[in-house]
Amino acid sequence: MLWFLSALGTAFCFGINNTLFKWGTLQHLSGVCIQLFFYWISFFIMLLFSFITRSIEFHTLSILIGASIGILNANGNIQMTKAFEKGPASITSTIIAMNTVIVVLTTSLLFPQSIPLTNWIGIIIILLGAVVIQYQPKKMTTIDYKLWILSCCLALISIGSVGVAMKVSTIHHISVGEMLISIYGGGAVYLSFLARKEYNKLSTYKVEMKLGILVAILSTIGYSCYLFALKEGPSSIVYPIVSLNCIVVLIGSLVIFKEKLKRYQLVGIVVTFCGIVLTKI
């Protein structure tokens, strides 16, 4: 059951990180710089670990897959941060957790297999839950609402693509260390390009650096557990467990950020959770 505990560990680490990103938006911190620090720190942690254990071995395929995951995840986090700026973290994280639909449909196409009836039911339930959650009878700021939905969708697509790429990496039996170095290396280079205009201000981002260090530690633990869980356990159970990281964000949003949800939104969140589980049964 070690893989099961690893999947739970991934959900917890990812949930804490997403909550920290929400906290960062409330403090008006630079989301790009937080990630820039976190990716470079994680990259050097994994590189140093590989040197010490003498387990460095790179292949073209692992570098391409890992770098793609790093870029997609970084972009997903950036869009998620933008969504946090426009809407409540509890609802935002639940919508983004619907990326499981992308994983189910894409993996069924890449690795030909029939989609069970329970999966189709889960997909339909998730879509219905999405309609309920995002519905707002009185839209006071139409522009912010549209930007929020757009950011949620872009984050959902990016993070869903990460799940597909992670599955591909396990099929090709790429080692955890090799994947993590490629993931953080690719993400670090991508974020360095995005943050090029802020290089002269990096010395002033002390809070972002501290937050980046914490996120780096949690991310490294989370991704290590994620890859181990996918390698040792059934993905049909691992994915829904990891997707439930939104519960951590939900609890944090209600307790720490004092967010309030309407009854129909709570119903939508519960329906979505059920749908996520059904897509992986």
C-alpha positions, -999 to +999 in steps of 0.1 A: +000+000+000+031+023-002+019+035-036-015+045-021+003+065+007+025+081-020-006+092-040-021+107-008+012+125-002+011+139-037-025+152-032-014+168+001+017+184-013+000+198-044-029+210-023-006+229+000+013+244-029-019+256-045-030+271-013+003+289-010-002+303-045-035+317-034-019+333-004+007+348-027-020+364-048-036+380-017-002+394-008+003+407-043+034+386-048+049+378-083+036+343-092+062+341-120+091+348-096+078+324-070+079+297-096+112+308-110+128+304-076+110+271-069+119+255-103+156+264-101+159+253-065+142+220-072+164+215-103+196+219-083+182+197-054+176+169-079+209+175-097+229+174-065+210+142-054+218+125-087+255+135-084+257+121-049+239+088-058+257+087-091+225+079-109+227+106-136+217+091-170+198+111-196+180+101-227+165+123-254+130+110-248+131+116-211+144+151-216+116+160-241+089+145-220+102+160-187+107+194-202+072+194-217+058+185-183+078+213-166+066+239-191+030+227-190+029+226-152+045+261-150+020+275-174-008+258-155+003+273-122+006+308-138-030+305-152-042+291-119-026+321-101-044+345-124-077+326-118-071+330-080-068+367-085-103+368-101-123+342-082-124+321-050-098+294-046-123+268-035-142+269-067-112+276-089-093+245-076-124+223-081-128+234-117-091+228-125-094+193-108-117+185-137-086+180-159-092+143-152-116+144-182-087+153-204-065+125-190-093+099-195-101+109-231-066+115-242-051+083-228-079+063-243-069+077-278-031+074-273-033+039-259-064+024-276-088+011-251-126+013-247-139+038-221-161+020-196-197+033-190-187+045-155-161+067-170-186+083-194-211+088-166-183+104-146-174+128-175-210+138-178-213+144-141-181+165-141-194+187-169-227+192-151-208+200-119-188+226-138-220+243-150-233+245-115-201+256-098-193+285-122-229+297-125-234+332-111-270+346-112-257+382-107-224+389-125-213+423-112-181+423-132-185+406-165-149+412-176-134+397-145-158+367-147-147+360-183-110+363-174-115+340-145-132+313-166-105+317-193-077+313-168-094+283-152-098+266-186-062+273-196-049+259-163-072+229-166-058+221-201-022+225-191-024+204-159-045+178-177-018+175-203+007+170-175-012+140-163-011+125-198+026+131-202+032+116-168+014+084-179+036+083-211+068+085-189+058+055-168+050+035-200+086+041-212+100+032-178+119+065-173+135+068-139+121+092-113+154+111-109+158+115-147+123+127-150+124+152-122+156+168-134+141+172-169+108+185-155+124+212-133+151+220-159+126+226-186+103+246-163+132+267-150+144+276-186+108+285-196+102+307-165+136+323-170+124+335-204+091+348-190+109+366-161+137+382-182+122+417-177+124+413-139+160+402-135+171+436-122+144+433-095+151+397-083+170+409-053+139+426-040+118+395-042+128+381-008+093+369+002+089+352-032+123+334-027+113+321+007+079+309-006+097+294-036+119+274-014+089+260+005+071+252-027+102+236-042+105+212-013+068+203-014+069+199-052+099+177-052+083+154-026+050+155-044+063+147-079+086+119-065+055+104-048+034+109-080+059+090-103+063+062-077+026+058-073+020+056-111+048+031-114+038+008-085+000+013-083-030+013-107-034+046-124-072+041-122-069+048-084-038+071-084-053+098-106-085+104-086-065+105-054-041+131-068-071+151-082-085+154-047-057+179-039-085+204-045-100+193-011-069+206+006-074+239-012-111+239-004-104+235+033-077+261+033-100+285+015-128+281+040-106+281+071-077+304+062-092+328+036-127+328+051-143+322+017-181+316+016-198+294-008-235+293-018-254+261-013-256+253-050-218+257-053-213+232-025-236+208-043-216+213-075-183+206-057-197+173-042-211+163-076-177+171-092-158+149-067-182+120-075-176+125-112-138+126-107-139+092-089-162+077-115-139+086-144-112+065-128-132+034-117 
